[in-house]
Amino acid sequence: MKLYQIDAEKLMELLEKAKGNIYLITEDGNKLNLKSKLCQLYGVQKLLESAKDSVLPAELGAENPEDELMLVNYMMRK
């Protein structure tokens, strides 16, 4: 799922609620598990650096279908 102008605080809340692993997939193909606090800090920092772009150079992926639906709902409400 492509990212468009995220709210980092809300994204962090969603990560806390997620039941399974959520991945930030960079344009280079790197896959960061956002359930890891270290990856969260690094990933969110990179997203905020590129926040001026309308489409961010990364995607989110979820292992759990319920988490994927939660992320889709978040992206649709913005």
DSSP file (Angstrom, degrees, kcal/mol; ACC not computed):
  #  RESIDUE AA STRUCTURE BP1 BP2  ACC     N-H-->O    O-->H-N    N-H-->O    O-->H-N    TCO  KAPPA ALPHA  PHI   PSI    X-CA   Y-CA   Z-CA
    1    1 A M              0   0    0      0, 0.0    59,-2.4     0, 0.0     2,-0.0   0.000 360.0 360.0 360.0 122.7    0.0    0.0    0.0
    2    2 A K  B     -A   59   0A   0     57,-0.2     2,-0.4     1,-0.1    57,-0.2  -0.341 360.0-126.3 -67.8 150.9    1.5    3.3   -1.1
    3    3 A L        -     0   0    0     55,-1.2    53,-2.3    53,-0.5     2,-0.4  -0.853  22.0-172.4-105.4 136.5    1.8    6.0    1.5
    4    4 A Y        -     0   0    0     -2,-0.4    51,-0.2    51,-0.2    50,-0.1  -0.971  65.1 -37.5-129.1 114.3    0.4    9.5    1.0
    5    5 A Q  S    S-     0   0    0     -2,-0.4    -1,-0.1    48,-0.4     2,-0.1   0.873  77.5-155.0  37.2  81.3    1.2   12.3    3.6
    6    6 A I        -     0   0    0     41,-0.1     2,-0.7    -3,-0.1    -1,-0.1  -0.425  19.5-130.7 -84.7 157.3    1.1   10.3    6.8
    7    7 A D     >  -     0   0    0      1,-0.2     4,-2.6    -2,-0.1     5,-0.2  -0.937  20.9-158.2-101.4 105.4    0.4   11.5   10.3
    8    8 A A  H  > S+     0   0    0     -2,-0.7     4,-2.3     1,-0.2     5,-0.2   0.857  88.4  52.7 -58.3 -39.4    3.4   10.0   12.2
    9    9 A E  H  > S+     0   0    0      2,-0.2     4,-1.7     1,-0.2    -1,-0.2   0.930 112.0  44.7 -63.4 -45.4    1.6   10.1   15.6
   10   10 A K  H  > S+     0   0    0      1,-0.2     4,-2.3     2,-0.2    -2,-0.2   0.886 111.1  54.3 -66.2 -38.7   -1.5    8.3   14.3
   11   11 A L  H  X S+     0   0    0     -4,-2.6     4,-2.2     1,-0.2    -1,-0.2   0.910 106.7  51.4 -61.5 -41.6    0.7    5.7   12.5
   12   12 A M  H  X S+     0   0    0     -4,-2.3     4,-1.7     1,-0.2    -1,-0.2   0.885 108.3  52.1 -63.0 -38.5    2.5    5.0   15.7
   13   13 A E  H  X S+     0   0    0     -4,-1.7     4,-1.4     1,-0.2    -1,-0.2   0.918 109.5  49.5 -62.2 -43.2   -0.9    4.4   17.4
   14   14 A L  H  X S+     0   0    0     -4,-2.3     4,-1.4     1,-0.2    -2,-0.2   0.880 106.6  55.4 -64.5 -37.9   -1.9    2.0   14.7
   15   15 A L  H  < S+     0   0    0     -4,-2.2    -1,-0.2     1,-0.2    -2,-0.2   0.872 105.5  52.7 -62.4 -36.5    1.4    0.1   15.0
   16   16 A E  H  < S+     0   0    0     -4,-1.7    -1,-0.2     1,-0.2    -2,-0.2   0.849 111.4  46.7 -66.5 -33.7    0.6   -0.4   18.7
   17   17 A K  H  < S+     0   0    0     -4,-1.4    -1,-0.2    -5,-0.1    -2,-0.2   0.690  87.2 112.6 -80.8 -20.0   -2.8   -1.8   17.9
   18   18 A A     <  -     0   0    0     -4,-1.4     4,-0.1     1,-0.1    -3,-0.0  -0.248  53.2-158.3 -61.5 139.1   -1.5   -4.2   15.2
   19   19 A K  S    S+     0   0    0      2,-0.1     2,-0.2    45,-0.1    -1,-0.1   0.773  74.4  26.9 -86.5 -30.1   -1.8   -7.9   15.9
   20   20 A G  S    S-     0   0    0      1,-0.1     2,-0.2    44,-0.1    -2,-0.0  -0.463 104.2 -56.5-119.7-168.4    0.9   -9.0   13.4
   21   21 A N        -     0   0    0     -2,-0.2    42,-2.2    14,-0.0     2,-0.4  -0.519  41.5-160.5 -76.9 139.5    4.0   -7.6   11.8
   22   22 A I  E     -B   62   0A   0     -2,-0.2    12,-3.2    40,-0.2     2,-0.4  -0.980  11.9-156.0-117.6 131.4    3.7   -4.4    9.8
   23   23 A Y  E     -BC  61  33A   0     38,-3.6    38,-2.5    -2,-0.4     2,-0.6  -0.887  14.7-150.3-114.6 140.3    6.5   -3.7    7.3
   24   24 A L  E     -BC  60  32A   0      8,-2.5     8,-2.9    -2,-0.4     2,-0.6  -0.948  20.4-161.0-100.4 117.8    7.8   -0.4    5.8
   25   25 A I  E     -BC  59  31A   0     34,-3.3    34,-2.3    -2,-0.6     6,-0.2  -0.901   8.4-149.1-107.3 115.1    9.1   -1.4    2.4
   26   26 A T  E >   -B   58   0A   0      4,-2.4     3,-1.9    -2,-0.6    32,-0.2  -0.267  29.2-105.4 -80.3 167.0   11.5    1.2    1.0
   27   27 A E  T 3  S+     0   0    0     30,-1.3    31,-0.1     1,-0.3    -1,-0.1   0.720 122.3  59.8 -64.3 -19.8   12.0    2.1   -2.7
   28   28 A D  T 3  S-     0   0    0      2,-0.1    -1,-0.3     1,-0.0     3,-0.1   0.511 122.5-106.6 -83.4  -6.0   15.3    0.2   -2.4
   29   29 A G  S <  S+     0   0    0     -3,-1.9     2,-0.2     1,-0.3    -2,-0.1   0.463  70.0 147.4  93.2   2.2   13.4   -3.0   -1.4
   30   30 A N        -     0   0    0      1,-0.0    -4,-2.4    -5,-0.0     2,-0.6  -0.484  36.9-149.2 -70.4 143.2   14.4   -2.9    2.2
   31   31 A K  E     -C   25   0A   0     -6,-0.2     2,-0.5    -2,-0.2    -6,-0.2  -0.945  11.3-168.7-120.9 110.1   11.8   -4.3    4.5
   32   32 A L  E     -C   24   0A   0     -8,-2.9    -8,-2.5    -2,-0.6     2,-0.8  -0.867  20.0-135.5-102.6 125.5   11.7   -2.8    8.1
   33   33 A N  E >   -C   23   0A   0     -2,-0.5     3,-1.6   -10,-0.2     6,-0.3  -0.697  13.8-161.2 -79.8 109.9    9.5   -4.5   10.7
   34   34 A L  T 3  S+     0   0    0    -12,-3.2    -1,-0.2    -2,-0.8   -11,-0.1   0.423  81.8  77.0 -77.9   2.2    7.7   -1.6   12.3
   35   35 A K  T 3  S+     0   0    0    -13,-0.4     2,-0.4     4,-0.0    -1,-0.3   0.667  81.0  85.0 -78.3 -16.9    6.9   -3.7   15.4
   36   36 A S  S <> S-     0   0    0     -3,-1.6     4,-2.3     1,-0.1     5,-0.1  -0.731  78.5-143.8 -83.4 128.5   10.5   -3.1   16.4
   37   37 A K  H  > S+     0   0    0     -2,-0.4     4,-2.4     1,-0.2     5,-0.2   0.879 100.9  52.9 -61.3 -38.8   11.0    0.2   18.2
   38   38 A L  H  > S+     0   0    0      1,-0.2     4,-2.2     2,-0.2    -1,-0.2   0.928 110.9  45.8 -63.5 -44.8   14.3    0.8   16.5
   39   39 A C  H  > S+     0   0    0     -6,-0.3     4,-3.3     1,-0.2     5,-0.3   0.858 110.0  56.0 -66.4 -34.5   12.8    0.3   13.1
   40   40 A Q  H  X S+     0   0    0     -4,-2.3     4,-2.8    -7,-0.2     5,-0.3   0.945 108.8  46.3 -60.6 -47.8    9.9    2.5   14.0
   41   41 A L  H  X S+     0   0    0     -4,-2.4     4,-1.8     2,-0.2    -2,-0.2   0.934 118.0  41.9 -61.3 -46.7   12.3    5.4   14.9
   42   42 A Y  H  X S+     0   0    0     -4,-2.2     4,-2.2     2,-0.2    -2,-0.2   0.941 117.6  46.4 -66.4 -47.9   14.3    4.9   11.7
   43   43 A G  H  X S+     0   0    0     -4,-3.3     4,-2.2     1,-0.2    -2,-0.2   0.913 113.5  46.3 -63.9 -45.7   11.3    4.4    9.5
   44   44 A V  H  X S+     0   0    0     -4,-2.8     4,-2.6    -5,-0.3    -1,-0.2   0.881 110.7  54.4 -67.0 -37.2    9.2    7.3   10.8
   45   45 A Q  H  X S+     0   0    0     -4,-1.8     4,-2.0    -5,-0.3    -1,-0.2   0.932 109.7  47.2 -60.1 -44.9   12.2    9.6   10.6
   46   46 A K  H  X S+     0   0    0     -4,-2.2     4,-1.3     1,-0.2    -2,-0.2   0.886 112.2  50.1 -64.4 -38.8   12.7    8.7    6.9
   47   47 A L  H  < S+     0   0    0     -4,-2.2    -1,-0.2     1,-0.2    -2,-0.2   0.903 110.1  49.7 -66.3 -40.5    9.0    9.2    6.2
   48   48 A L  H >< S+     0   0    0     -4,-2.6     3,-1.2     1,-0.2     4,-0.2   0.865 105.6  57.5 -67.6 -34.5    9.0   12.6    7.9
   49   49 A E  H 3< S+     0   0    0     -4,-2.0     3,-0.3     1,-0.3    -1,-0.2   0.856 114.6  37.8 -61.6 -34.4   12.1   13.6    5.9
   50   50 A S  T >< S+     0   0    0     -4,-1.3     3,-1.8    -3,-0.2    -1,-0.3   0.198  82.5 112.9-102.2  16.3   10.2   13.0    2.7
   51   51 A A  T <   +     0   0    0     -3,-1.2    -1,-0.2     1,-0.3    -2,-0.1   0.693  63.8  71.3 -63.8 -19.3    6.8   14.3    4.0
   52   52 A K  T 3  S+     0   0    0     -3,-0.3    -1,-0.3    -4,-0.2     2,-0.2   0.755  83.9  84.6 -69.9 -21.7    7.0   17.2    1.5
   53   53 A D  S <  S-     0   0    0     -3,-1.8   -48,-0.4     1,-0.1     3,-0.1  -0.540  78.7-138.1 -78.6 145.8    6.3   14.8   -1.3
   54   54 A S  S    S+     0   0    0      1,-0.2     2,-0.5    -2,-0.2   -49,-0.4   0.867  97.4  39.9 -72.4 -34.5    2.7   13.9   -2.0
   55   55 A V  S    S-     0   0    0    -51,-0.2   -51,-0.2   -50,-0.0    -1,-0.2  -0.972  89.4-137.7-114.8 122.5    3.6   10.2   -2.5
   56   56 A L        -     0   0    0    -53,-2.3     2,-1.7    -2,-0.5   -53,-0.5  -0.484  19.7-115.9 -80.6 149.5    6.2    8.9   -0.1
   57   57 A P  S    S+     0   0    0      0, 0.0   -30,-1.3     0, 0.0     2,-0.3  -0.175  89.7  62.8 -80.4  47.0    9.0    6.7   -1.3
   58   58 A A  E     - B   0  26A   0     -2,-1.7   -55,-1.2   -32,-0.2     2,-0.3  -0.976  64.3-143.7-158.8 165.2    7.8    3.7    0.7
   59   59 A E  E     -AB   2  25A   0    -34,-2.3   -34,-3.3    -2,-0.3     2,-0.4  -0.925  15.2-128.8-132.0 158.5    4.9    1.3    1.1
   60   60 A L  E     - B   0  24A   0    -59,-2.4     2,-0.4    -2,-0.3   -36,-0.2  -0.885  22.8-174.6-105.9 141.6    3.3   -0.4    4.1
   61   61 A G  E     - B   0  23A   0    -38,-2.5   -38,-3.6    -2,-0.4     2,-0.4  -0.988   5.4-161.3-132.9 145.2    2.7   -4.1    4.2
   62   62 A A  E     - B   0  22A   0     -2,-0.4   -40,-0.2   -40,-0.2     6,-0.0  -0.977  16.4-157.7-128.7 140.0    0.9   -6.2    6.8
   63   63 A E  S    S+     0   0    0    -42,-2.2    -1,-0.1    -2,-0.4   -41,-0.1   0.843  82.7  66.9 -78.5 -36.1    1.0   -9.9    7.5
   64   64 A N  S  > S-     0   0    0    -43,-0.4     4,-2.2     1,-0.1     3,-0.3  -0.748  75.9-143.9 -92.9 127.5   -2.4  -10.0    9.3
   65   65 A P  H  > S+     0   0    0      0, 0.0     4,-2.2     0, 0.0     5,-0.1   0.836 102.0  54.9 -58.7 -33.8   -5.5   -9.2    7.1
   66   66 A E  H  > S+     0   0    0      2,-0.2     4,-2.1     1,-0.2     5,-0.1   0.894 108.6  48.1 -66.2 -39.1   -7.1   -7.4   10.0
   67   67 A D  H  > S+     0   0    0     -3,-0.3     4,-2.4     2,-0.2    -1,-0.2   0.896 109.4  53.0 -66.9 -39.7   -4.1   -5.1   10.3
   68   68 A E  H  X S+     0   0    0     -4,-2.2     4,-2.4     1,-0.2    -2,-0.2   0.917 109.4  48.5 -62.0 -42.7   -4.1   -4.5    6.6
   69   69 A L  H  X S+     0   0    0     -4,-2.2     4,-2.7     2,-0.2    -1,-0.2   0.893 109.4  53.2 -63.0 -40.5   -7.8   -3.4    6.8
   70   70 A M  H  X S+     0   0    0     -4,-2.1     4,-1.9     1,-0.2    -2,-0.2   0.911 111.3  46.1 -61.3 -42.9   -7.0   -1.1    9.7
   71   71 A L  H  X S+     0   0    0     -4,-2.4     4,-2.4     2,-0.2    -2,-0.2   0.891 111.5  51.1 -68.0 -39.8   -4.2    0.5    7.6
   72   72 A V  H  X S+     0   0    0     -4,-2.4     4,-2.2     2,-0.2    -2,-0.2   0.929 109.9  50.2 -62.7 -44.8   -6.4    0.9    4.6
   73   73 A N  H  X S+     0   0    0     -4,-2.7     4,-1.5     1,-0.2    -1,-0.2   0.898 110.0  51.1 -60.6 -40.0   -9.1    2.5    6.7
   74   74 A Y  H  X S+     0   0    0     -4,-1.9     4,-0.6     1,-0.2     3,-0.3   0.933 111.3  46.8 -61.8 -46.2   -6.6    4.9    8.1
   75   75 A M  H >< S+     0   0    0     -4,-2.4     3,-0.5     1,-0.2    -1,-0.2   0.842 111.3  52.1 -66.5 -32.8   -5.3    5.9    4.6
   76   76 A M  H 3< S+     0   0    0     -4,-2.2    -1,-0.2     1,-0.2    -2,-0.2   0.794 103.9  57.2 -73.9 -28.7   -8.9    6.3    3.3
   77   77 A R  H 3<        0   0    0     -4,-1.5    -1,-0.2    -3,-0.3    -2,-0.2   0.618 360.0 360.0 -79.0 -12.9   -9.9    8.7    6.2
   78   78 A K    <<        0   0    0     -4,-0.6    -1,-0.2    -3,-0.5    -2,-0.1   0.498 360.0 360.0 -73.2 360.0   -7.2   11.2    5.5
